[in-house]
């Protein structure tokens, strides 16, 4: 039913740069006339995906179709798309008029038509009377407008925008966001917009595609993505949130922070570990009373303009709370959250799992290193095994040489009472770590795993 | 001593002093002397006779025009050979190593006279007659690196997004080159032309060696006059040549992009 309306179909596309995987089996359909935003942190593959659609790079695997035509190997000048570049890429040897007319002249459009179209495009972006200005004499915002005019004047079926507002200051960016939205409405063409700014994505899009590490994490409307994040990455990346470890007691009842809460989620099973997400604005804060589900002490309080942002410590868990009411630091408060504001997510994993090989009774090889482990019985050396390590048993060291292997801290998630880190090891596999220590994104660390933390499990066919 | 001079000596500006003295002795005074000699006769009287002599002498004018012709041909051949070379060198798909760049620039490490003598020996070895062809070959061989390097520099610094923008707007590979790459590399082309044209117009040693003194270039004429103690006439000819070079460099700096994206060798 949607198939006939899809204008861009990306199916099972992967892109490798040497050893590195930039895109990993990405499938995405964009409907005609939609404003789609590809959102993700830097290095997540969002720009690569856009460049594959534009044709500046070709997919290593998979297929891309635009309006039903297979264009995976088509060079960029034959594709019905136009791009607005992050750094504008206006030709410095041409003035505003000639920059905008560049595409039309190549198509051998009659001169009069070019004149009319260029004027119309300039009017569209609010730059009338700038035709004969030198592009170097324009401000960043004006250059971006010209770049947009240069793209839309060709009447593409799809307009691709690669972080077009990243170089502008905040005020200008907000204005341009509104204008882009207006433009999208009046042009009626499909916009594919790449950004790392979640607020921009929420403001502009009909559909948001959240990407991380070359994979699509979630596709949905801004409201869906914000209210129903599919995993802790999306929850953490979009907006601010409290993410906690919890346990689903049974349908509609979850336990976290030492208390049981009613919720609306079901179908997770009984006594299953889950991630619990509560948005800071969904927590009610008030002086301690019978209503309180949790009681705690205000740790910090910052005025943010519209609201106060407070952290409240409840039984060892820190909660981020946003409220119009102000509570002094040190004040004892009660917190309450309504059942439908508790969002439950299935845990992607409950411990580290590696493929390994038993070397002898007390040594096992995984992550490219040999680790000492508790004596294993009943298995021959050289058997392939599965190795499990709990998140909180992995030890990280400041000094890289102290670790059995080294890695880089890549993603940090605060879980209320501890940090959940993703460490990208030099063996190219992720090690997940729960720790109370503070690490920074990009820190180089040594990784050690004590013998008693390693569980060696026989692989049964 | 003057107080202001003492302040000057103690400031960082005083570091420029050696250079000021140097350029005064080796640049400003000689230029001044050329002008003075050009407008005076043997006895030091002010005169325009030197210029008159030049314009009345068809032989001198012929040499002058011929030299310009040779310089233009050399520059054109250098451009035709140098641009594709620079383009290939700067294209990361065709050339992944810097070694190739060094190989192209390598002849510049060898003294120009040594190279020319080697060329003469080579022509002798293959018994190719020396003459106009040999002269142009020798000049191109000597000066082509000066063309390649500035163009290579601008092409290499060029933001790849310009090329992508052109492709995106519907330009096929040839159109990308003609409408984006070529105009954007003009600063490099201009400075390449200057680097080749200026030295070739005043060259004389290469011409003497490669043509067995059969073809006279303007540089040779100047050198002969000065060698024969015709200082005033020689100075006038030098001045004419300087004015020509100054005119070409003025013409090329007219290009507005020349100032910001330095494509120059130095």
Boltz contact constraints between the chains, C-beta under 6 A:
constraints:
  - contact:
      token1: [A, 56]
      token2: [B, 164]
      max_distance: 6.0
  - contact:
      token1: [A, 76]
      token2: [B, 167]
      max_distance: 6.0
  - contact:
      token1: [A, 76]
      token2: [B, 168]
      max_distance: 6.0
  - contact:
      token1: [A, 77]
      token2: [B, 167]
      max_distance: 6.0
  - contact:
      token1: [A, 77]
      token2: [B, 170]
      max_distance: 6.0
  - contact:
      token1: [A, 77]
      token2: [B, 171]
      max_distance: 6.0
  - contact:
      token1: [A, 77]
      token2: [B, 172]
      max_distance: 6.0
  - contact:
      token1: [A, 82]
      token2: [B, 168]
      max_distance: 6.0
  - contact:
      token1: [A, 83]
      token2: [B, 168]
      max_distance: 6.0
  - contact:
      token1: [A, 85]
      token2: [B, 161]
      max_distance: 6.0
  - contact:
      token1: [A, 89]
      token2: [B, 161]
      max_distance: 6.0
  - contact:
      token1: [A, 89]
      token2: [B, 162]
      max_distance: 6.0
  - contact:
      token1: [A, 89]
      token2: [B, 165]
      max_distance: 6.0
  - contact:
      token1: [A, 93]
      token2: [B, 183]
      max_distance: 6.0
  - contact:
      token1: [A, 102]
      token2: [B, 169]
      max_distance: 6.0
  - contact:
      token1: [A, 103]
      token2: [B, 169]
      max_distance: 6.0
  - contact:
      token1: [A, 103]
      token2: [B, 170]
      max_distance: 6.0
  - contact:
      token1: [A, 106]
      token2: [B, 170]
      max_distance: 6.0
  - contact:
      token1: [A, 106]
      token2: [B, 171]
      max_distance: 6.0
